[in-house]
Amino acid sequence: MLIRESLQLGFVDNLSVDPKNQVFAIIRSRGTAGPLEELAAKRKNIQIVVTDISDPRKLDQAAAEVSKVTVGSLDVLILNAGSAEPETSTLPPSAFRGKEEALEKEINENVKANLISNIYVINSFLDLVRNGKEKKIVFISSPSGDVEFNRVTGISTVLGYSVSKAGMNIVTTKFGAELAQDGIKTLSLSPGWVNTDAGQSIRKANRVGTDD
């Protein structure tokens, strides 16, 4: 179960190589999913599900759609949704002095998109995971949410995004503590620096050196 266009294609491509794997790719819109659509046309074990992860009711409908195919189970739920919102993401914390509304927007929009929506996803698909064989929930985190990474690199921007990713690391741990009795394992996994458009913009803005 995979979410988010920027990294999603790689996950789907690798997981669907094994025809025994049934892969569900949850996306916001088919309008930006051209390469994914092409891959799904070639591999019959890929199914695309369109939904709004900020709407619990629509997520419940998506879970029901998946459940019909899997007979009520899901082995692994991979949470890969996220975005750096809004345009103030290029500002360091001190730049928000006198811009209280902008600060609230910077924090709140990121928390809503990257943390609250992921909680909605977990809750909607939790019963399916309970019935799965692997019983795993994996959150794709980010170096931006890691204290040591930010200290070493000196990146002072993407404040809201970093807060939301760090917060979701804790949420994943909380779910793990709650669901351990059900045999469900949770993991926050950071892929490191990924060469996406968002990653490149942060690198250039903060002059962070990476290997391409």
C-alpha positions in Angstrom: 0.0 0.0 0.0 1.8 3.1 -1.2 1.0 6.8 -1.2 2.6 9.9 -2.9 3.6 10.5 -6.4 7.2 11.6 -6.0 8.6 8.3 -4.5 5.7 6.0 -5.3 6.6 4.8 -8.7 9.9 3.3 -7.5 8.2 1.4 -4.6 5.4 0.1 -6.9 7.9 -0.9 -9.6 10.1 -2.9 -7.2 7.3 -4.5 -5.2 5.3 -5.5 -8.2 8.2 -7.3 -9.9 7.1 -10.4 -8.0 3.8 -11.4 -9.5 2.8 -12.9 -6.1 2.7 -9.4 -4.6 -0.7 -7.6 -4.9 0.2 -3.9 -4.8 -2.3 -1.1 -4.2 -1.2 2.4 -5.1 -3.2 5.1 -3.5 -3.1 8.4 -5.3 -4.8 11.8 -5.1 -5.4 12.2 -8.8 -4.9 10.2 -12.0 -3.9 13.5 -13.7 -0.4 13.3 -12.4 -0.1 9.5 -12.5 0.9 8.9 -16.1 4.0 6.7 -15.5 2.2 4.8 -12.8 -0.8 4.2 -15.1 1.6 2.8 -17.7 3.2 0.5 -15.3 -0.1 -0.8 -14.0 -1.2 -1.5 -17.6 1.8 -3.8 -17.9 1.5 -5.5 -14.5 -1.9 -6.9 -13.5 -0.9 -7.2 -9.8 -1.0 -3.3 -9.5 -4.2 -1.6 -8.7 -4.6 2.1 -8.5 -7.0 3.6 -5.9 -7.9 7.3 -6.0 -8.9 8.9 -2.8 -8.4 12.0 -0.5 -6.3 11.1 2.5 -7.5 14.2 4.3 -11.0 12.8 4.3 -11.6 9.8 6.7 -14.9 8.8 5.0 -13.2 8.6 1.6 -10.4 6.6 3.1 -12.9 4.2 4.6 -14.3 3.7 1.1 -10.8 3.1 -0.3 -10.1 0.5 2.4 -13.4 -1.2 1.5 -12.3 -1.2 -2.2 -9.0 -2.9 -1.2 -10.8 -5.3 1.1 -12.9 -6.6 -1.7 -9.8 -7.7 -3.6 -7.9 -9.0 -0.6 -10.8 -10.6 1.2 -10.4 -8.2 4.2 -6.6 -8.3 4.8 -3.5 -6.3 4.1 0.0 -7.5 4.9 2.0 -4.2 4.8 0.8 -0.6 4.9 3.4 1.8 3.6 2.7 5.5 4.4 4.5 7.7 1.9 2.2 10.7 1.8 3.7 14.1 2.4 4.4 17.6 1.1 6.3 20.7 2.1 3.7 23.4 2.5 3.3 26.3 2.0 5.6 28.9 0.3 7.0 30.0 3.7 8.9 26.7 3.9 12.0 28.6 2.7 12.0 30.7 5.9 14.0 29.9 9.0 12.3 30.2 12.4 13.4 33.7 13.2 12.0 35.1 10.0 8.5 34.5 11.3 8.9 37.3 13.9 5.9 39.6 13.2 4.4 37.0 10.9 2.4 35.0 13.4 -0.3 34.1 10.9 2.2 32.8 8.4 3.9 30.8 11.2 0.6 29.1 12.2 -0.1 28.3 8.6 3.4 26.9 8.1 3.0 24.6 11.0 -0.7 23.7 10.7 -0.7 22.9 7.0 2.2 20.6 7.3 0.9 18.9 10.3 -2.5 18.4 8.6 -0.9 17.0 5.4 1.9 14.9 6.8 0.8 13.8 10.3 -3.0 14.0 10.8 -3.7 12.6 7.3 -1.4 9.6 8.0 -3.2 8.9 11.2 -6.5 8.8 9.2 -4.9 6.3 6.8 -3.7 4.0 9.5 -7.1 4.0 11.3 -9.0 3.3 8.0 -6.8 0.4 7.0 -6.0 -1.0 10.5 -8.6 -3.8 10.5 -7.1 -5.0 7.2 -3.6 -5.0 8.6 -4.9 -6.9 11.7 -6.1 -9.6 9.3 -2.8 -9.7 7.3 0.0 -12.2 7.6 2.9 -9.7 7.9 1.0 -7.2 10.1 3.4 -4.3 9.4 2.9 -0.5 9.2 5.8 1.4 7.7 6.1 5.2 7.7 8.5 6.8 5.2 10.1 9.5 7.3 12.6 12.1 6.2 16.0 13.4 7.4 14.2 16.7 7.9 12.6 15.2 10.9 15.8 14.0 12.4 17.5 16.2 15.1 21.1 15.1 14.3 20.7 15.6 10.6 19.4 19.1 11.0 22.2 19.9 13.5 25.0 18.6 11.2 23.7 20.1 7.9 22.6 23.4 9.4 19.3 23.3 7.5 17.1 25.9 9.2 14.2 26.0 6.7 11.2 23.7 6.0 10.2 24.3 9.6 6.7 22.9 9.4 7.6 19.9 7.3 10.4 19.0 9.7 8.1 19.3 12.7 5.4 17.2 11.0 7.9 14.4 10.1 9.4 14.4 13.6 5.9 14.3 15.0 4.9 11.4 12.8 7.9 9.5 14.0 6.5 9.7 17.5 3.0 8.8 16.2 4.4 5.7 14.5 6.0 4.7 17.8 2.7 5.3 19.7 0.8 3.0 17.3 3.6 0.4 17.8 3.1 0.5 21.5 -0.6 0.3 21.2 -0.7 -2.5 18.6 2.1 -4.7 19.8 -0.4 -6.9 21.6 -2.1 -7.6 18.2 1.2 -8.7 16.7 1.5 -5.5 14.6 4.9 -4.0 14.1 5.5 -0.4 13.1 8.6 1.3 11.7 9.7 4.8 10.8 12.1 4.5 7.9 14.1 7.3 6.4 15.3 6.7 2.9 18.0 9.4 3.3 18.4 12.2 0.8 16.2 11.5 -2.2 16.8 13.3 -5.6 13.3 14.7 -6.1 12.3 18.2 -7.1 11.5 19.0 -3.5 14.8 17.6 -2.3 16.8 19.6 -4.9 15.1 22.9 -3.9 16.0 22.4 -0.3 19.6 21.5 -1.2 20.0 24.6 -3.3 18.4 26.9 -0.8 20.6 25.7 2.0 23.7 24.8 -0.1 23.7 21.2 1.1 26.2 19.0 -0.8 24.9 15.6 -1.8 26.0 12.9 -4.2 23.7 12.7 -7.3 
